[in-house]
Amino acid sequence: MELLPLLLLHPPISGYYAKSKGHSFWFWFVMGLLLPVISNVILYFLKDKPQSIVIDNVPIFEQKDKILYSKPGFEYRPKNK
């Protein structure tokens, strides 16, 4: 009975962690209910989903260490995390 609060803490943590990596909050919330610790381990090894960036109405996907968009006097590089 004392472990119940700890087990109920995992779903929101899994959901938030998944959302920060670009995945579905609710899917990983349910996974956190079904597999409390294992879901966080799986999320740790999942890659981040690329975030879409729109410049001049053209969607560009963020890639690390690359120039994504360039024109005279302007160069966009993704932020280092």
C-alpha positions in Angstrom: 0.0 0.0 0.0 2.9 2.4 0.6 4.1 1.9 -2.9 0.8 3.0 -4.5 1.7 6.7 -4.5 5.0 5.9 -6.1 3.4 3.8 -8.8 0.9 6.6 -9.5 3.7 9.1 -9.9 5.2 7.2 -13.0 2.4 7.9 -15.5 2.6 11.7 -15.5 6.4 11.5 -15.4 6.4 9.2 -18.4 3.9 11.4 -20.3 5.9 14.6 -19.6 9.2 13.0 -20.6 7.6 11.7 -23.8 6.1 15.1 -24.6 9.5 16.7 -24.1 11.0 14.3 -26.7 8.2 15.0 -29.2 6.1 11.9 -28.6 2.4 11.5 -27.5 1.7 12.4 -23.9 -1.4 10.2 -23.5 0.1 7.1 -25.1 3.1 7.2 -22.7 0.8 8.1 -19.8 -1.1 4.8 -20.4 2.2 3.0 -20.8 3.3 4.4 -17.5 0.2 3.0 -15.9 0.8 -0.5 -17.4 4.6 -0.6 -17.1 5.6 2.0 -14.5 9.4 1.7 -14.6 9.9 0.0 -17.9 8.1 2.8 -19.8 10.7 5.4 -18.6 13.6 3.1 -19.6 12.1 2.6 -23.1 11.6 6.4 -23.4 15.2 7.0 -22.4 16.4 5.0 -25.4 13.9 6.5 -27.9 15.2 9.2 -30.2 13.7 12.6 -30.2 11.2 13.3 -33.0 12.4 16.2 -35.2 10.6 19.5 -34.6 9.2 21.2 -37.6 10.3 24.7 -38.3 8.6 27.1 -40.7 10.7 29.8 -42.4 9.1 31.8 -45.3 6.2 29.3 -45.3 8.5 26.4 -46.0 8.6 23.6 -43.3 12.1 22.5 -42.4 12.9 19.8 -40.0 15.5 20.5 -37.3 18.7 18.7 -37.6 21.6 19.1 -35.3 24.9 20.7 -36.4 23.6 21.7 -39.9 22.7 24.9 -41.6 19.0 24.5 -42.3 18.2 27.7 -44.2 20.5 30.2 -45.7 20.0 33.4 -47.7 22.2 36.5 -48.0 22.6 38.1 -44.6 20.7 35.4 -42.8 21.6 31.9 -41.7 19.6 29.7 -39.4 21.3 27.1 -37.3 19.4 25.0 -34.7 19.9 25.7 -31.0 22.3 23.4 -29.2 20.6 21.4 -26.5 
